[in-house]
Amino acid sequence: MNFSKIAFILYICFCCIICRAFSQHLQPGFDKQEYIETLKINQKVHLDTAKWAADSVIASPEHYHLVYRSPKIAFDNAWDLWMNNEKPVALIATRGTIATEASFLANFYAAMIPAKGQLELDTNLTFDYELTDDPNAAVHVGWFVAMAYMSSGVVHKIDSCYKAGIKDFILTGHSQGGGITYLLNAYLHSLQQQQKLPADITFKTYCSAAPKPGNLFFAYAYENMNSGGWAFNVANTADWVVDVPFSVQTVDDFTEVNPFTNAKTIIKKQKFPKNLVLRHVYNRLSKPSKRAQRNYQRYLGKMVSKAVGKQLPSFRIPEYYKSNYYVRTGNTIVLYADSDYYSAYKPETGQFAIWQHHQPYRYLYLAEKLP
């Protein structure tokens, strides 16, 4: 091959790279102004129904307008589709907890299910999913069920946007909406891997004030699929919601190669009375956490599922994953509540005081202080 042909090929490759760069309107990395826009949108998603948000109105988004709001789904969930005014970028915002029994039920339904499997959402509706192929990964069942019910509508709108030339999407949610958005992100990536969504769609995610969505193995998978600066978890250090659900780590939650895997066998081989002493110590350390995990699954899984059955009569309760080891997930952007923050916002009292550090306008105050 002569020099002119090599130069021509290199020129074509360079042009393809440049075209791709200019056709992609979202860029990796945390963007302060981009996040602030999502906060404003998430506030609007809540305004119609959330009492704790009604008294904390912040400015309308500057660069987006609402084009679609879904009907109520499953646990009174809903989601919006917003469109950028200047460039072909769509934004999908999932509503967080509202003041209804059904909405809070999704939070309390906090057992885990495998991150790969099948759910029977209705008599004739089976939902097959694979958030990751790691058999040790597990996620929050309540938020996953909510995501499953809304997924077909979301995918339909993404398909419509794609046909209209839109390939860049921001996924966002505040509070419970952030918890659901984690799972929506993983689900949409899995559809791309299965070639059920175009591979050239770009998803960028801002989970705001979000609770913990799953265990460590799901967190690893999520962070890997969004590597390079495409997904962020934004947390106010004064906000208790980012600390939940309850987390219990047992010896079964470690990776396979760990000193506890064959501990009982090793202890059994020790000489008497050393084996008895070690067995006693091992049991004292391992049994309390296992007992706690079983209790959480009993109350936050089996007992809560009775109320879920009343809310979703055709939903078939799944088998649970034997873990409640919830961890913080994603590239975390810390909004540090310093002395200035506590000076600006004095402690509140009253019915909705527990939400005082969770509200979007408090997040906006701290986000604006970011460099």
Backbone torsions as a table, in degrees:
resi	resn	phi	psi	omega
1	MET	NA	127.3	-177.6
2	ASN	-81.5	172.5	-173.7
3	PHE	-62.0	-38.7	-176.4
4	SER	-64.8	-37.7	178.7
5	LYS	-68.9	-41.0	177.7
6	ILE	-62.1	-43.3	179.9
7	ALA	-62.9	-39.6	-180.0
8	PHE	-64.9	-42.9	179.5
9	ILE	-63.1	-44.0	178.6
10	LEU	-62.3	-38.1	178.9
11	TYR	-64.4	-42.6	179.2
12	ILE	-62.9	-44.6	179.1
13	CYS	-61.3	-42.3	179.2
14	PHE	-62.0	-42.4	179.5
15	CYS	-63.4	-38.9	179.3
16	CYS	-64.3	-40.8	179.1
17	ILE	-64.5	-44.7	-179.5
18	ILE	-63.8	-42.9	179.7
19	CYS	-62.8	-41.0	178.8
20	ARG	-63.4	-41.7	-178.9
21	ALA	-63.3	-41.5	-178.7
22	PHE	-77.4	-26.5	-179.5
23	SER	-79.9	-19.8	179.4
24	GLN	-92.6	114.5	-173.7
25	HIS	-92.2	-13.9	174.0
26	LEU	-99.7	139.7	179.3
27	GLN	-118.1	149.3	179.1
28	PRO	-68.1	159.3	178.4
29	GLY	103.3	150.1	179.1
30	PHE	-69.6	128.3	179.6
31	ASP	-117.2	111.4	-175.8
32	LYS	-55.4	-47.9	-178.2
33	GLN	-68.5	-34.5	177.7
34	GLU	-63.8	-44.0	178.1
35	TYR	-64.6	-41.9	179.4
36	ILE	-60.0	-37.8	175.4
37	GLU	-61.9	-41.1	179.2
38	THR	-65.6	-36.0	177.3
39	LEU	-60.5	-45.4	-179.7
40	LYS	-63.2	-38.4	178.5
41	ILE	-69.5	-43.9	178.7
42	ASN	-61.0	-33.8	174.7
43	GLN	-62.1	-43.3	-179.2
44	LYS	-66.9	-34.1	178.3
45	VAL	-61.0	-33.9	-177.1
46	HIS	-86.6	-23.6	-164.7
47	LEU	-54.6	-38.2	-175.0
48	ASP	-68.1	-24.0	-168.7
49	THR	-132.4	-23.4	-172.6
50	ALA	-91.9	112.4	-177.7
51	LYS	-63.4	-37.1	-178.1
52	TRP	-69.0	-17.5	179.4
53	ALA	-96.9	-18.3	-171.9
54	ALA	-63.1	-29.3	-177.7
55	ASP	-94.9	10.0	-176.0
56	SER	-131.3	48.4	-175.7
57	VAL	-66.9	131.8	173.7
58	ILE	-113.9	170.0	-173.7
59	ALA	-59.6	153.9	177.3
60	SER	-68.5	154.4	177.2
61	PRO	-60.8	145.4	-176.4
62	GLU	-87.8	-28.5	-169.4
63	HIS	-117.4	4.1	-177.3
64	TYR	-131.5	152.3	173.3
65	HIS	-132.2	149.2	-177.5
66	LEU	-76.8	132.0	177.4
67	VAL	-118.4	-18.7	-178.7
68	TYR	-159.6	137.8	171.6
69	ARG	-127.1	126.8	-176.2
70	SER	-72.4	159.2	169.0
71	PRO	-71.5	169.9	177.4
72	LYS	-64.9	139.1	-176.4
73	ILE	-132.4	140.1	171.5
74	ALA	51.3	-109.8	-176.2
75	PHE	-86.2	48.5	-175.8
76	ASP	58.5	30.3	177.6
77	ASN	-79.4	160.4	175.2
78	ALA	-157.0	162.9	177.5
79	TRP	-147.1	155.1	-179.0
80	ASP	-115.9	153.9	168.6
81	LEU	-118.5	119.8	177.9
82	TRP	-114.5	151.9	-178.8
83	MET	-122.4	137.1	177.5
84	ASN	-68.6	140.1	-176.9
85	ASN	-78.6	-22.7	-173.0
86	GLU	-109.7	-23.6	-175.3
87	LYS	-145.2	160.6	-176.4
88	PRO	-75.6	74.9	176.9
89	VAL	-130.3	129.0	177.8
90	ALA	-107.1	152.4	-179.1
91	LEU	-130.1	128.5	178.3
92	ILE	-110.0	117.2	-177.1
93	ALA	-114.4	124.3	179.7
94	THR	-97.6	127.9	-178.0
95	ARG	-69.6	143.8	178.4
96	GLY	-88.3	-162.2	-176.8
97	THR	-63.3	135.9	172.4
98	ILE	-119.4	172.0	-171.7
99	ALA	-82.8	60.1	174.0
100	THR	-132.0	155.6	179.8
101	GLU	-61.3	-40.6	-178.1
102	ALA	-63.7	-40.7	-178.2
103	SER	-65.3	-44.5	178.7
104	PHE	-69.1	-26.4	179.4
105	LEU	-61.2	-36.4	178.0
106	ALA	-61.2	-33.7	178.6
107	ASN	-72.8	-43.7	-177.0
108	PHE	-72.8	-20.6	178.2
109	TYR	-79.1	73.9	-164.2
110	ALA	-109.6	21.7	168.9
111	ALA	-71.6	169.7	178.9
112	MET	-108.6	150.3	170.6
113	ILE	-126.3	156.8	178.2
114	PRO	-58.5	149.4	179.9
115	ALA	-77.7	2.9	175.2
116	LYS	-140.5	129.4	-179.6
117	GLY	168.6	-148.1	-175.1
118	GLN	-147.0	135.6	175.6
119	LEU	-120.6	143.4	174.1
120	GLU	-100.4	98.1	-175.9
121	LEU	-77.8	-30.2	180.0
122	ASP	-150.9	174.8	-176.5
123	THR	-55.6	-40.8	-178.6
124	ASN	-118.2	27.1	-178.1
125	LEU	-132.5	104.5	177.6
126	THR	-105.4	134.5	-177.2
127	PHE	-112.3	107.3	176.4
128	ASP	-92.0	136.9	-176.1
129	TYR	-148.0	155.4	175.1
130	GLU	-151.6	92.7	179.5
131	LEU	-73.8	-28.2	175.5
132	THR	-162.0	156.7	178.4
133	ASP	-89.7	5.2	177.5
134	ASP	-75.2	115.6	-177.7
135	PRO	-67.4	-12.8	179.9
136	ASN	-91.1	-7.1	-178.3
137	ALA	-79.9	139.2	-179.7
138	ALA	-146.1	154.3	-174.9
139	VAL	-136.2	166.3	179.8
140	HIS	-65.7	122.0	-172.9
141	VAL	-68.7	-39.0	-177.1
142	GLY	-62.5	-49.0	-179.1
143	TRP	-71.7	-30.2	178.1
144	PHE	-69.2	-41.1	177.8
145	VAL	-61.1	-42.4	177.0
146	ALA	-58.6	-45.6	178.9
147	MET	-62.7	-40.4	-177.8
148	ALA	-61.1	-42.2	-179.3
149	TYR	-68.0	-31.4	-178.3
150	MET	-90.9	-10.9	-169.9
151	SER	-61.6	-40.3	-176.8
152	SER	-64.0	-39.9	177.9
153	GLY	-66.1	-40.3	179.0
154	VAL	-64.0	-47.0	-179.0
155	VAL	-62.6	-38.2	178.4
156	HIS	-61.3	-44.0	-179.8
157	LYS	-69.0	-37.3	176.9
158	ILE	-61.8	-42.6	178.9
159	ASP	-61.6	-42.3	179.4
160	SER	-64.7	-42.8	178.9
161	CYS	-63.6	-41.6	-179.2
162	TYR	-61.6	-41.4	178.9
163	LYS	-65.6	-24.1	178.3
164	ALA	-89.6	3.7	175.6
165	GLY	98.7	8.1	-179.3
166	ILE	-97.0	121.5	-177.7
167	LYS	-119.7	-5.1	-178.3
168	ASP	-111.5	127.1	-177.1
169	PHE	-131.7	136.8	169.7
170	ILE	-102.3	131.5	174.9
171	LEU	-107.8	132.9	-177.8
172	THR	-151.6	160.1	176.1
173	GLY	-172.2	147.2	178.4
174	HIS	-113.4	138.3	178.6
175	SER	67.0	-131.8	177.4
176	GLN	-54.1	-34.2	177.6
177	GLY	-59.8	-34.5	176.3
178	GLY	-69.2	-40.3	177.3
179	GLY	-60.1	-42.4	178.4
180	ILE	-68.6	-36.4	-177.6
181	THR	-64.6	-36.0	173.0
182	TYR	-51.1	-49.5	-174.0
183	LEU	-73.1	-34.0	175.6
184	LEU	-64.3	-43.3	177.3
185	ASN	-55.5	-51.1	-178.3
186	ALA	-63.9	-38.8	-179.5
187	TYR	-65.2	-43.8	-179.1
188	LEU	-66.9	-37.9	175.0
189	HIS	-62.5	-38.3	179.3
190	SER	-66.4	-35.6	176.7
191	LEU	-65.3	-35.6	176.0
192	GLN	-64.9	-42.6	179.3
193	GLN	-64.0	-31.3	178.7
194	GLN	-87.4	4.5	-179.4
195	GLN	62.1	30.6	175.1
196	LYS	-97.3	-9.5	169.7
197	LEU	-133.5	146.6	-179.1
198	PRO	-58.6	140.6	-177.1
199	ALA	-71.7	-20.2	-177.2
200	ASP	-89.7	9.4	172.0
201	ILE	-78.7	135.5	177.7
202	THR	-107.7	129.1	175.6
203	PHE	-113.9	129.2	173.1
204	LYS	-121.9	135.2	-168.3
205	THR	-126.1	134.1	172.8
206	TYR	-124.5	102.5	173.5
207	CYS	-91.6	118.7	-173.3
208	SER	-112.0	130.8	179.2
209	ALA	53.7	35.3	-171.2
210	ALA	-87.0	141.2	171.7
211	PRO	-73.8	178.0	-177.4
212	LYS	-81.0	125.5	-171.2
213	PRO	-88.8	-18.8	-175.0
214	GLY	-171.5	-165.8	-176.2
215	ASN	-89.2	-176.8	-175.2
216	LEU	-62.1	-37.0	-177.5
217	PHE	-70.8	-33.4	172.9
218	PHE	-68.1	-41.4	179.5
219	ALA	-58.4	-44.2	177.8
220	TYR	-58.9	-46.6	-177.9
221	ALA	-64.4	-43.8	-179.6
222	TYR	-61.9	-46.0	-177.9
223	GLU	-68.0	-31.0	177.7
224	ASN	-70.8	-43.9	-177.6
225	MET	-70.5	-19.5	179.4
226	ASN	-110.6	18.9	-177.0
227	SER	-62.7	153.8	-179.9
228	GLY	97.0	5.6	175.7
229	GLY	93.8	40.2	-177.4
230	TRP	-113.0	0.9	179.4
231	ALA	-150.3	135.1	-176.0
232	PHE	-135.6	147.2	176.5
233	ASN	-118.2	115.8	-174.5
234	VAL	-106.1	123.5	-172.6
235	ALA	-131.6	129.5	170.4
236	ASN	-82.0	124.4	-175.4
237	THR	-65.9	-14.4	178.1
238	ALA	-92.1	-3.2	-174.3
239	ASP	-91.3	123.2	-178.9
240	TRP	-76.9	-21.9	-174.8
241	VAL	-62.5	-33.1	-178.9
242	VAL	-70.8	-10.0	179.4
243	ASP	-87.3	-16.5	-174.7
244	VAL	-97.0	163.7	1.4
245	PRO	-72.8	172.9	172.6
246	PHE	-54.6	140.3	-179.5
247	SER	-123.6	133.1	176.6
248	VAL	-130.5	122.7	176.7
249	GLN	-103.3	125.0	176.3
250	THR	-110.2	174.0	179.1
251	VAL	-65.1	-17.2	179.3
252	ASP	-81.7	-7.2	-176.6
253	ASP	-92.9	-0.2	177.0
254	PHE	-80.3	166.3	172.1
255	THR	-66.3	163.3	-172.0
256	GLU	-59.5	-39.4	-178.8
257	VAL	-89.8	92.9	179.1
258	ASN	-150.7	160.5	-174.0
259	PRO	-68.6	-9.3	-177.4
260	PHE	-94.9	-13.0	-175.6
261	THR	-57.3	-48.5	-177.9
262	ASN	-112.2	26.2	-175.5
263	ALA	-59.3	-43.8	-178.0
264	LYS	-63.3	-39.8	179.4
265	THR	-66.0	-42.7	179.9
266	ILE	-64.5	-43.3	179.8
267	ILE	-62.4	-40.1	-178.6
268	LYS	-62.0	-29.1	-177.8
269	LYS	-81.7	-10.9	-179.7
270	GLN	-72.4	156.1	-179.6
271	LYS	-74.1	152.9	174.9
272	PHE	-71.4	136.8	5.3
273	PRO	-98.0	8.4	-178.7
274	LYS	-57.2	-38.4	-179.1
275	ASN	-63.3	-37.2	179.8
276	LEU	-68.2	-41.4	179.8
277	VAL	-64.6	-47.1	-179.8
278	LEU	-64.7	-39.3	178.3
279	ARG	-63.0	-41.3	179.3
280	HIS	-62.5	-45.8	179.9
281	VAL	-64.1	-45.4	-179.8
282	TYR	-59.2	-45.6	179.9
283	ASN	-64.0	-40.0	179.4
284	ARG	-64.0	-30.9	-179.6
285	LEU	-83.8	-37.3	-172.1
286	SER	-92.4	-34.5	-173.4
287	LYS	-66.8	-39.7	-179.7
288	PRO	-59.3	-43.1	-179.6
289	SER	-68.5	-37.0	177.6
290	LYS	-66.4	-39.1	178.1
291	ARG	-64.5	-42.0	178.9
292	ALA	-63.0	-41.7	179.2
293	GLN	-62.0	-42.8	178.9
294	ARG	-63.6	-38.3	179.2
295	ASN	-66.2	-43.7	177.9
296	TYR	-61.0	-42.7	179.8
297	GLN	-66.2	-36.7	179.5
298	ARG	-64.9	-47.2	-175.1
299	TYR	-83.7	-42.9	-176.7
300	LEU	-89.5	-2.9	176.4
301	GLY	-116.1	-74.3	-173.1
302	LYS	-65.9	-44.8	-177.8
303	MET	-70.9	-44.2	179.6
304	VAL	-65.6	-29.3	-178.6
305	SER	-62.1	-23.4	176.6
306	LYS	-64.8	-41.0	176.6
307	ALA	-70.8	-35.0	177.3
308	VAL	-61.7	-40.5	179.0
309	GLY	-60.7	-32.5	177.6
310	LYS	-74.6	-35.0	-179.9
311	GLN	-75.5	-38.5	-178.7
312	LEU	-126.8	79.5	-171.4
313	PRO	-59.1	-30.6	-177.1
314	SER	-92.5	-3.0	179.9
315	PHE	-78.6	131.3	179.6
316	ARG	-94.5	121.6	-177.7
317	ILE	-62.6	126.7	-176.2
318	PRO	-84.5	170.9	171.0
319	GLU	-76.5	140.2	-176.8
320	TYR	-93.6	153.8	174.4
321	TYR	-85.3	133.5	-173.3
322	LYS	-79.4	72.4	177.5
323	SER	-164.0	151.6	168.9
324	ASN	-136.1	35.9	-177.0
325	TYR	-88.5	79.0	-179.7
326	TYR	-83.3	137.8	-179.9
327	VAL	-133.0	157.8	175.2
328	ARG	-67.5	137.7	-170.7
329	THR	-127.0	141.0	174.6
330	GLY	95.0	172.4	177.8
331	ASN	-75.2	106.3	-170.7
332	THR	-87.2	128.7	172.1
333	ILE	-101.7	115.2	-175.0
334	VAL	-89.0	123.3	171.0
335	LEU	-98.7	101.9	-169.8
336	TYR	-84.4	118.4	179.4
337	ALA	-79.6	97.2	-176.3
338	ASP	-96.5	-170.0	-177.8
339	SER	-63.6	-33.7	177.5
340	ASP	-63.7	-38.8	178.9
341	TYR	-61.7	-48.1	-178.1
342	TYR	-70.8	-22.1	173.9
343	SER	-75.3	-37.0	-179.6
344	ALA	-73.9	-31.1	-176.9
345	TYR	-126.2	99.9	178.9
346	LYS	-72.7	154.0	179.5
347	PRO	-56.1	134.1	-179.4
348	GLU	-98.2	159.2	174.1
349	THR	-129.4	167.2	178.5
350	GLY	113.0	-175.8	-171.8
351	GLN	-60.0	-36.8	-174.2
352	PHE	-107.8	20.5	-178.2
353	ALA	-62.6	-29.3	-179.0
354	ILE	-64.2	-18.6	-178.1
355	TRP	-95.2	4.3	-169.4
356	GLN	-58.9	-37.9	-178.9
357	HIS	-91.0	0.3	-174.6
358	HIS	-99.9	-13.8	-172.2
359	GLN	-71.7	146.3	-176.8
360	PRO	-56.4	-34.9	-177.5
361	TYR	-69.1	-27.2	173.8
362	ARG	-69.8	-40.0	176.3
363	TYR	-63.7	-37.8	179.2
364	LEU	-63.7	-43.0	179.2
365	TYR	-56.2	-46.9	-178.5
366	LEU	-74.1	-36.6	179.8
367	ALA	-63.7	-36.9	-179.7
368	GLU	-67.2	-19.6	178.7
369	LYS	-85.7	-8.9	177.7
370	LEU	-65.2	148.2	179.6
371	PRO	-67.5	NA	NA
